[in-house]
Structures are given as C-alpha cells and as structure tokens.
Amino acid sequence: MSSERIDLTGEKEKGRGNYTLRPRAVMYPMAQDTTGAPQKHNNFIVINVGKAAITAEVEYGTREIRLGVLAKRSIQPGEEVALELGDGKFEVTALKITNATKTKAAFQVEGGESVLPKSVTEHYSELLGTAG
C-alpha cells in the first residue's frame, strides 16, 4: 500500500477535456471524487489524437491515500480505449497519463472531472520525481 496523497483541490470542470503532454512527462488530467461514501465511478475514455504513444492508468484510493491501480493500458496514436472500472465502489479515482516518448502527446479524455493544473499534476510530478 502506498502513502502517496491524492490531492484533488483546485478548479474542476465536468465531462471531458483536450490535453497535450510534453515528452517524458506525467499528468493527472481527470478524477472522480465522491467525497466520503464510496460509489460506482464512470469508466474513463482516452483517445490518442497525437503522434506519440501514451500509457493510461486509473488509480484509486481515498482523499488521503493512493491504494492501487485499477486499470493500465498503452494507447497508440489514433486509438480509443475505455478504461473500465467494473462494479466496484470507490471514494476517489484518478486518471494518470504518461508520455515516455521524445514527442509531445495529444489526447482527449472523458469520464470524470477535469483537474486543471497545478493541483494533482504538479503534486504527483513532485512525488514521482518527474517535476521539472
């Protein structure tokens, strides 16, 4: 069990979002937070509209602790993937996108609330040692 904190403070907007991600970087563009009582969460849908392969992971936990990974997929350019969360009930789920290539990535995401930068993205970048 990890002790990483899932920080969902900051501005959010519902639904979907278009994102770019610099080479060799990590981003947490979307999350679902049921504030206390675990509930069923929506699947995350990721569409890779760029030229770089990306990896998408759905992490789950509470507002205080990251507990694990529910789903992980590599997504090639032009591919659309649904990261299915099943019938489980969760307090917090967060979508993590990794671009391990030397090319800027572009993708679309649906299924949660858009977590606009600094909060989750920079917090996790610092924890994972990918800041900078």
HELIX and SHEET records of a PDB file:
HELIX    1   1 SER A  119  LEU A  128  1                                  10    
SHEET    1   A 6 LYS A  12  LEU A  21  0                                        
SHEET    2   A 6 ALA A 105  VAL A 115 -1                                        
SHEET    3   A 6 ALA A  25  ASP A  33 -1                                        
SHEET    4   A 6 VAL A  92  ASN A  99 -1                                        
SHEET    5   A 6 ILE A  54  GLY A  61 -1                                        
SHEET    6   A 6 ARG A  66  ILE A  75 -1                                        
SHEET    1   B 4 LYS A  12  LEU A  21  0                                        
SHEET    2   B 4 ALA A 105  VAL A 115 -1                                        
SHEET    3   B 4 PHE A  44  ASN A  48 -1                                        
SHEET    4   B 4 GLU A  80  LEU A  83 -1                                        
SHEET    1   C 2 GLN A  39  LYS A  40  0                                        
SHEET    2   C 2 LYS A  89  PHE A  90 -1                                        
END                                                                             
